Amino acid sequence: MLTNISHVLRACAQRYGAAAVVSARTYADFTTQASFEIKKCDVHRLDEAPATEVVMTREEGLQYYHTMQTMRRMELKADQLYKQKIIRGFCHLYDGQEACAVGIEAAINLSDHLITAYRAHGYTYTRGGKVKEIMAELTGRRGGIAKGKGGSMHMYCDHFYGGNGIVGAQVPLGAGVALACKYQGNNQLCVCLYGDGAANQGQIFETYNMAALWKLPLIFICENNRYGMGTSVERAAASTDYFKRGEFIPGLRVDGMDVLCVREASRFAADHCRSGKGPILMELQTYRYHGHSMSDPGVSYRTREEIQEVRSKSDPISLLKDRMLSNNMASVEELKEIDVAVRKEIEEASQFATTDPEPPLEELCNHIFSNNPPLEVRGTNPWSKLKSVS
């Protein structure tokens, strides 16, 4: 979630002393906003394109930095817990792609809707989930955001529909959410995310057709991180112009490593949908630092040098940090204190995630329905009965 950064800084000041947060400088010393030139988007079936000169305020920059750092540290901690065999099963990490989630969220409202695939920890956070709930879900504990029963791929909160484990299956579900928005006439929209590996799924093209026919307020977003499960996009797709895949749906290709590029393109797309023009397709060109999942070392189909080059030249957090420092929008000390506060929050969440109890067996069938009286559920045989409570 994009928390109000002034609250974060005040908390830092109380804990570490105000001088530690901004050193000897006062807030009046900083530039309150600055203009930036960003990379032009490639467009498909559009007469206009997102702006290439944009404004970012100091508070926005600090919000984006805090959120991206939280996502990065959360994923690195998940990596550590997985290697310690505390997190088990499937686990797909999002580090390297933070600018996508933060840029999208900066352009839409929390009352809008979002659905994604299984690389979902970061979106669970930006949609309003707490770090400790996310970490506890990863370790399968009662305090998890899905009560410890969903794990890495199945996390949910208000207006966020997961976390879906079947490749591409979230896309038609997202169209259903967008249809509900149109039917209810609430001026809301749905952001539906999928990866380059899912982009060849037939159900996605069926959804393109339906969304275009019904002019649904739906933003299709292909997070193209250049590799599917061990396969480069060039080996998997006859055409890698994913933003043109909708054919009759307008499209944008965006630098997904730049939070400002993603923000402006997402604003453009949201305005398109809310004006009644129907769906739009965005391709975010991004990069994952980890393998496809924790079972994939990620270096058998690409080199360590390639990963390091992206880290050194295109890292989304470093890019934002450099912009803020070079435009006098923050001090090194101030950003370091945000880093310290984030690390502390992650450590506390990790402690909770490893000490909170696992859900008891009697809760196995709870929450099958919402607002229903308790009911019996058949167990592993007809004589075994379990209870479900809403």
ABEGO torsion letter per residue (X at the ends): XBBBAAAAAAAAAAAAEAAAAAEABBAAABBABBBBBBBBBBBBGBABBBBABBBBBAAAAAAAAAAAAAAAAAAAAAAAAAAAGABBEBBBBABGAAAAAAAAAAABBAABBBBBBABAAAAAAAAGBBAAAAAAAAAGBAABAAGGAAEAABBBBBGBAOGBABBGAAAAAAAAAAAAAAAAGAGBBBBBBBBAAAAABAAAAAAAAAAAAAGBBBBBBBBBAGBBBGBBAAAABABABAAAAAGABBBBBBBAABAAAAAAAAAAAAAAAAAGAEBBBBBBBBBBABBABAABAGAAABBAAAAAAAAAAABAAAAAAAAAAAAGABBAAAAAAAAAAAAAAAAAAAAAAAABBBBBAAAAABGABBGBBBBBBBBABAABBBBBBX
